Amino acid sequence: MKYAVDLHIHSALSPCAHEDMTPNNIVNMAVMKGLDAIALTDHNSGANLEAVSICARNQGLVFIPGMEVESCEEIHLISLLPDLKSALKLHEIVYEALPAIQNRKDIFGSQYIMDENDQIIGEEKRLLVTATSLTADEVFSLVTSLGGAVIPAHVDRSSYSMISNLGLIPEELKIKYLEISKNCDRYAYRAAHPELDGYKLIRSSDAHYLGDILERESMIEIEGRAAREADGSTDGFGLIGEESGQADDMAGIGEALRHVDEASRIREPDKDKPSAGLTACELINILV
Amino acid sequence: MLAAEFAAKLGAKVLTGEPRDNTEIKGIYCGDLLSWVMSHAPKSSAWVTVHTHLNIVAVASISELSCIIIPEGIKVDEATINRAIDENTIIISSELTAYEICSIAHDCGI
């Protein structure tokens, strides 16, 4: 069974994200786009995880609590946790490792903490978009010890990427997946980087705006989980974690917007959905 | 020395147009780890970095650096240049290496 995911999404807690990135907006957009699971990955903080997890549960969307941790080498590491409790534990440790630099809203933007009704209940005063004192190795050990998975973020970019900052992927780190960014040409990238053949690539949006959230284009397969007949899911989609096809983004957004009213209503979780019963833990097990 | 004068000494191009005020260079600082630069670069330094990400403008603003010098003709994104213009941060693009830029700065008494 293949599930459509977007494992790198920011909320309005990240100062660089648009303030429309509220818990309900993120979840509703993900539902409209037809995703099965999303991860919330704000910079160095899990302060909005609980609100988004409540909204996701209300919409029957599988939610992976996460964080984009910035190591001291300025590498962005998508850290995905099996549950809220372990994610909040990571949040505490990362927060301790953040330098005491105050956010400058005029330069970086606001860092809103929100509840499940999209109300602003606080503002993070400490600057979140900076390096922690944790090494990349430490982030890996920490997240692994919490039962989570780490995916080095946007390795195709020239900033904050493990490859740009370290020159290569350290072999000693237990890495299975590397994230490529939304507009990366997967085949050209593969061709240009034969040294990465041992790694799987997964596309995530790194959404800072609602429209950035992926269509059903980044798939994770969980073998042994039965596909529903009505789902039409067949073999031959490609490799695990590879994309299912060439989604026409604009057409997808148009289609999604036609269903705005429907999706904005709180819905009972659909027990017949292909993702019914799927847990963050099952997805994480595929990623490690 | 003013940033624009130093750019002329380097034979470099100011990417951000005419500066709105006279920014004096009081020292030079090299570093590519943004968090390190943010916590260590002395105020009013000219900062030499190979980084071209948008965030260099924020780092320069927070640390009150006099200008950013991108060495080796590295292409700077339009978004970074536009943000720098908004923030009144000067970005200079030089074909020289960081070492050559520092040598010239030294010769100029910076």
Interface residues (C-beta under 8 A of the other chain):
Chain A: C72 E73 E74 P99 I101 R104 I107 F108 V129 T130 A131 S158 S159 Y160
Chain B: L33 L34 S35 M38 S39 H51 T52 H53 N55 A58 S61 I62 E87
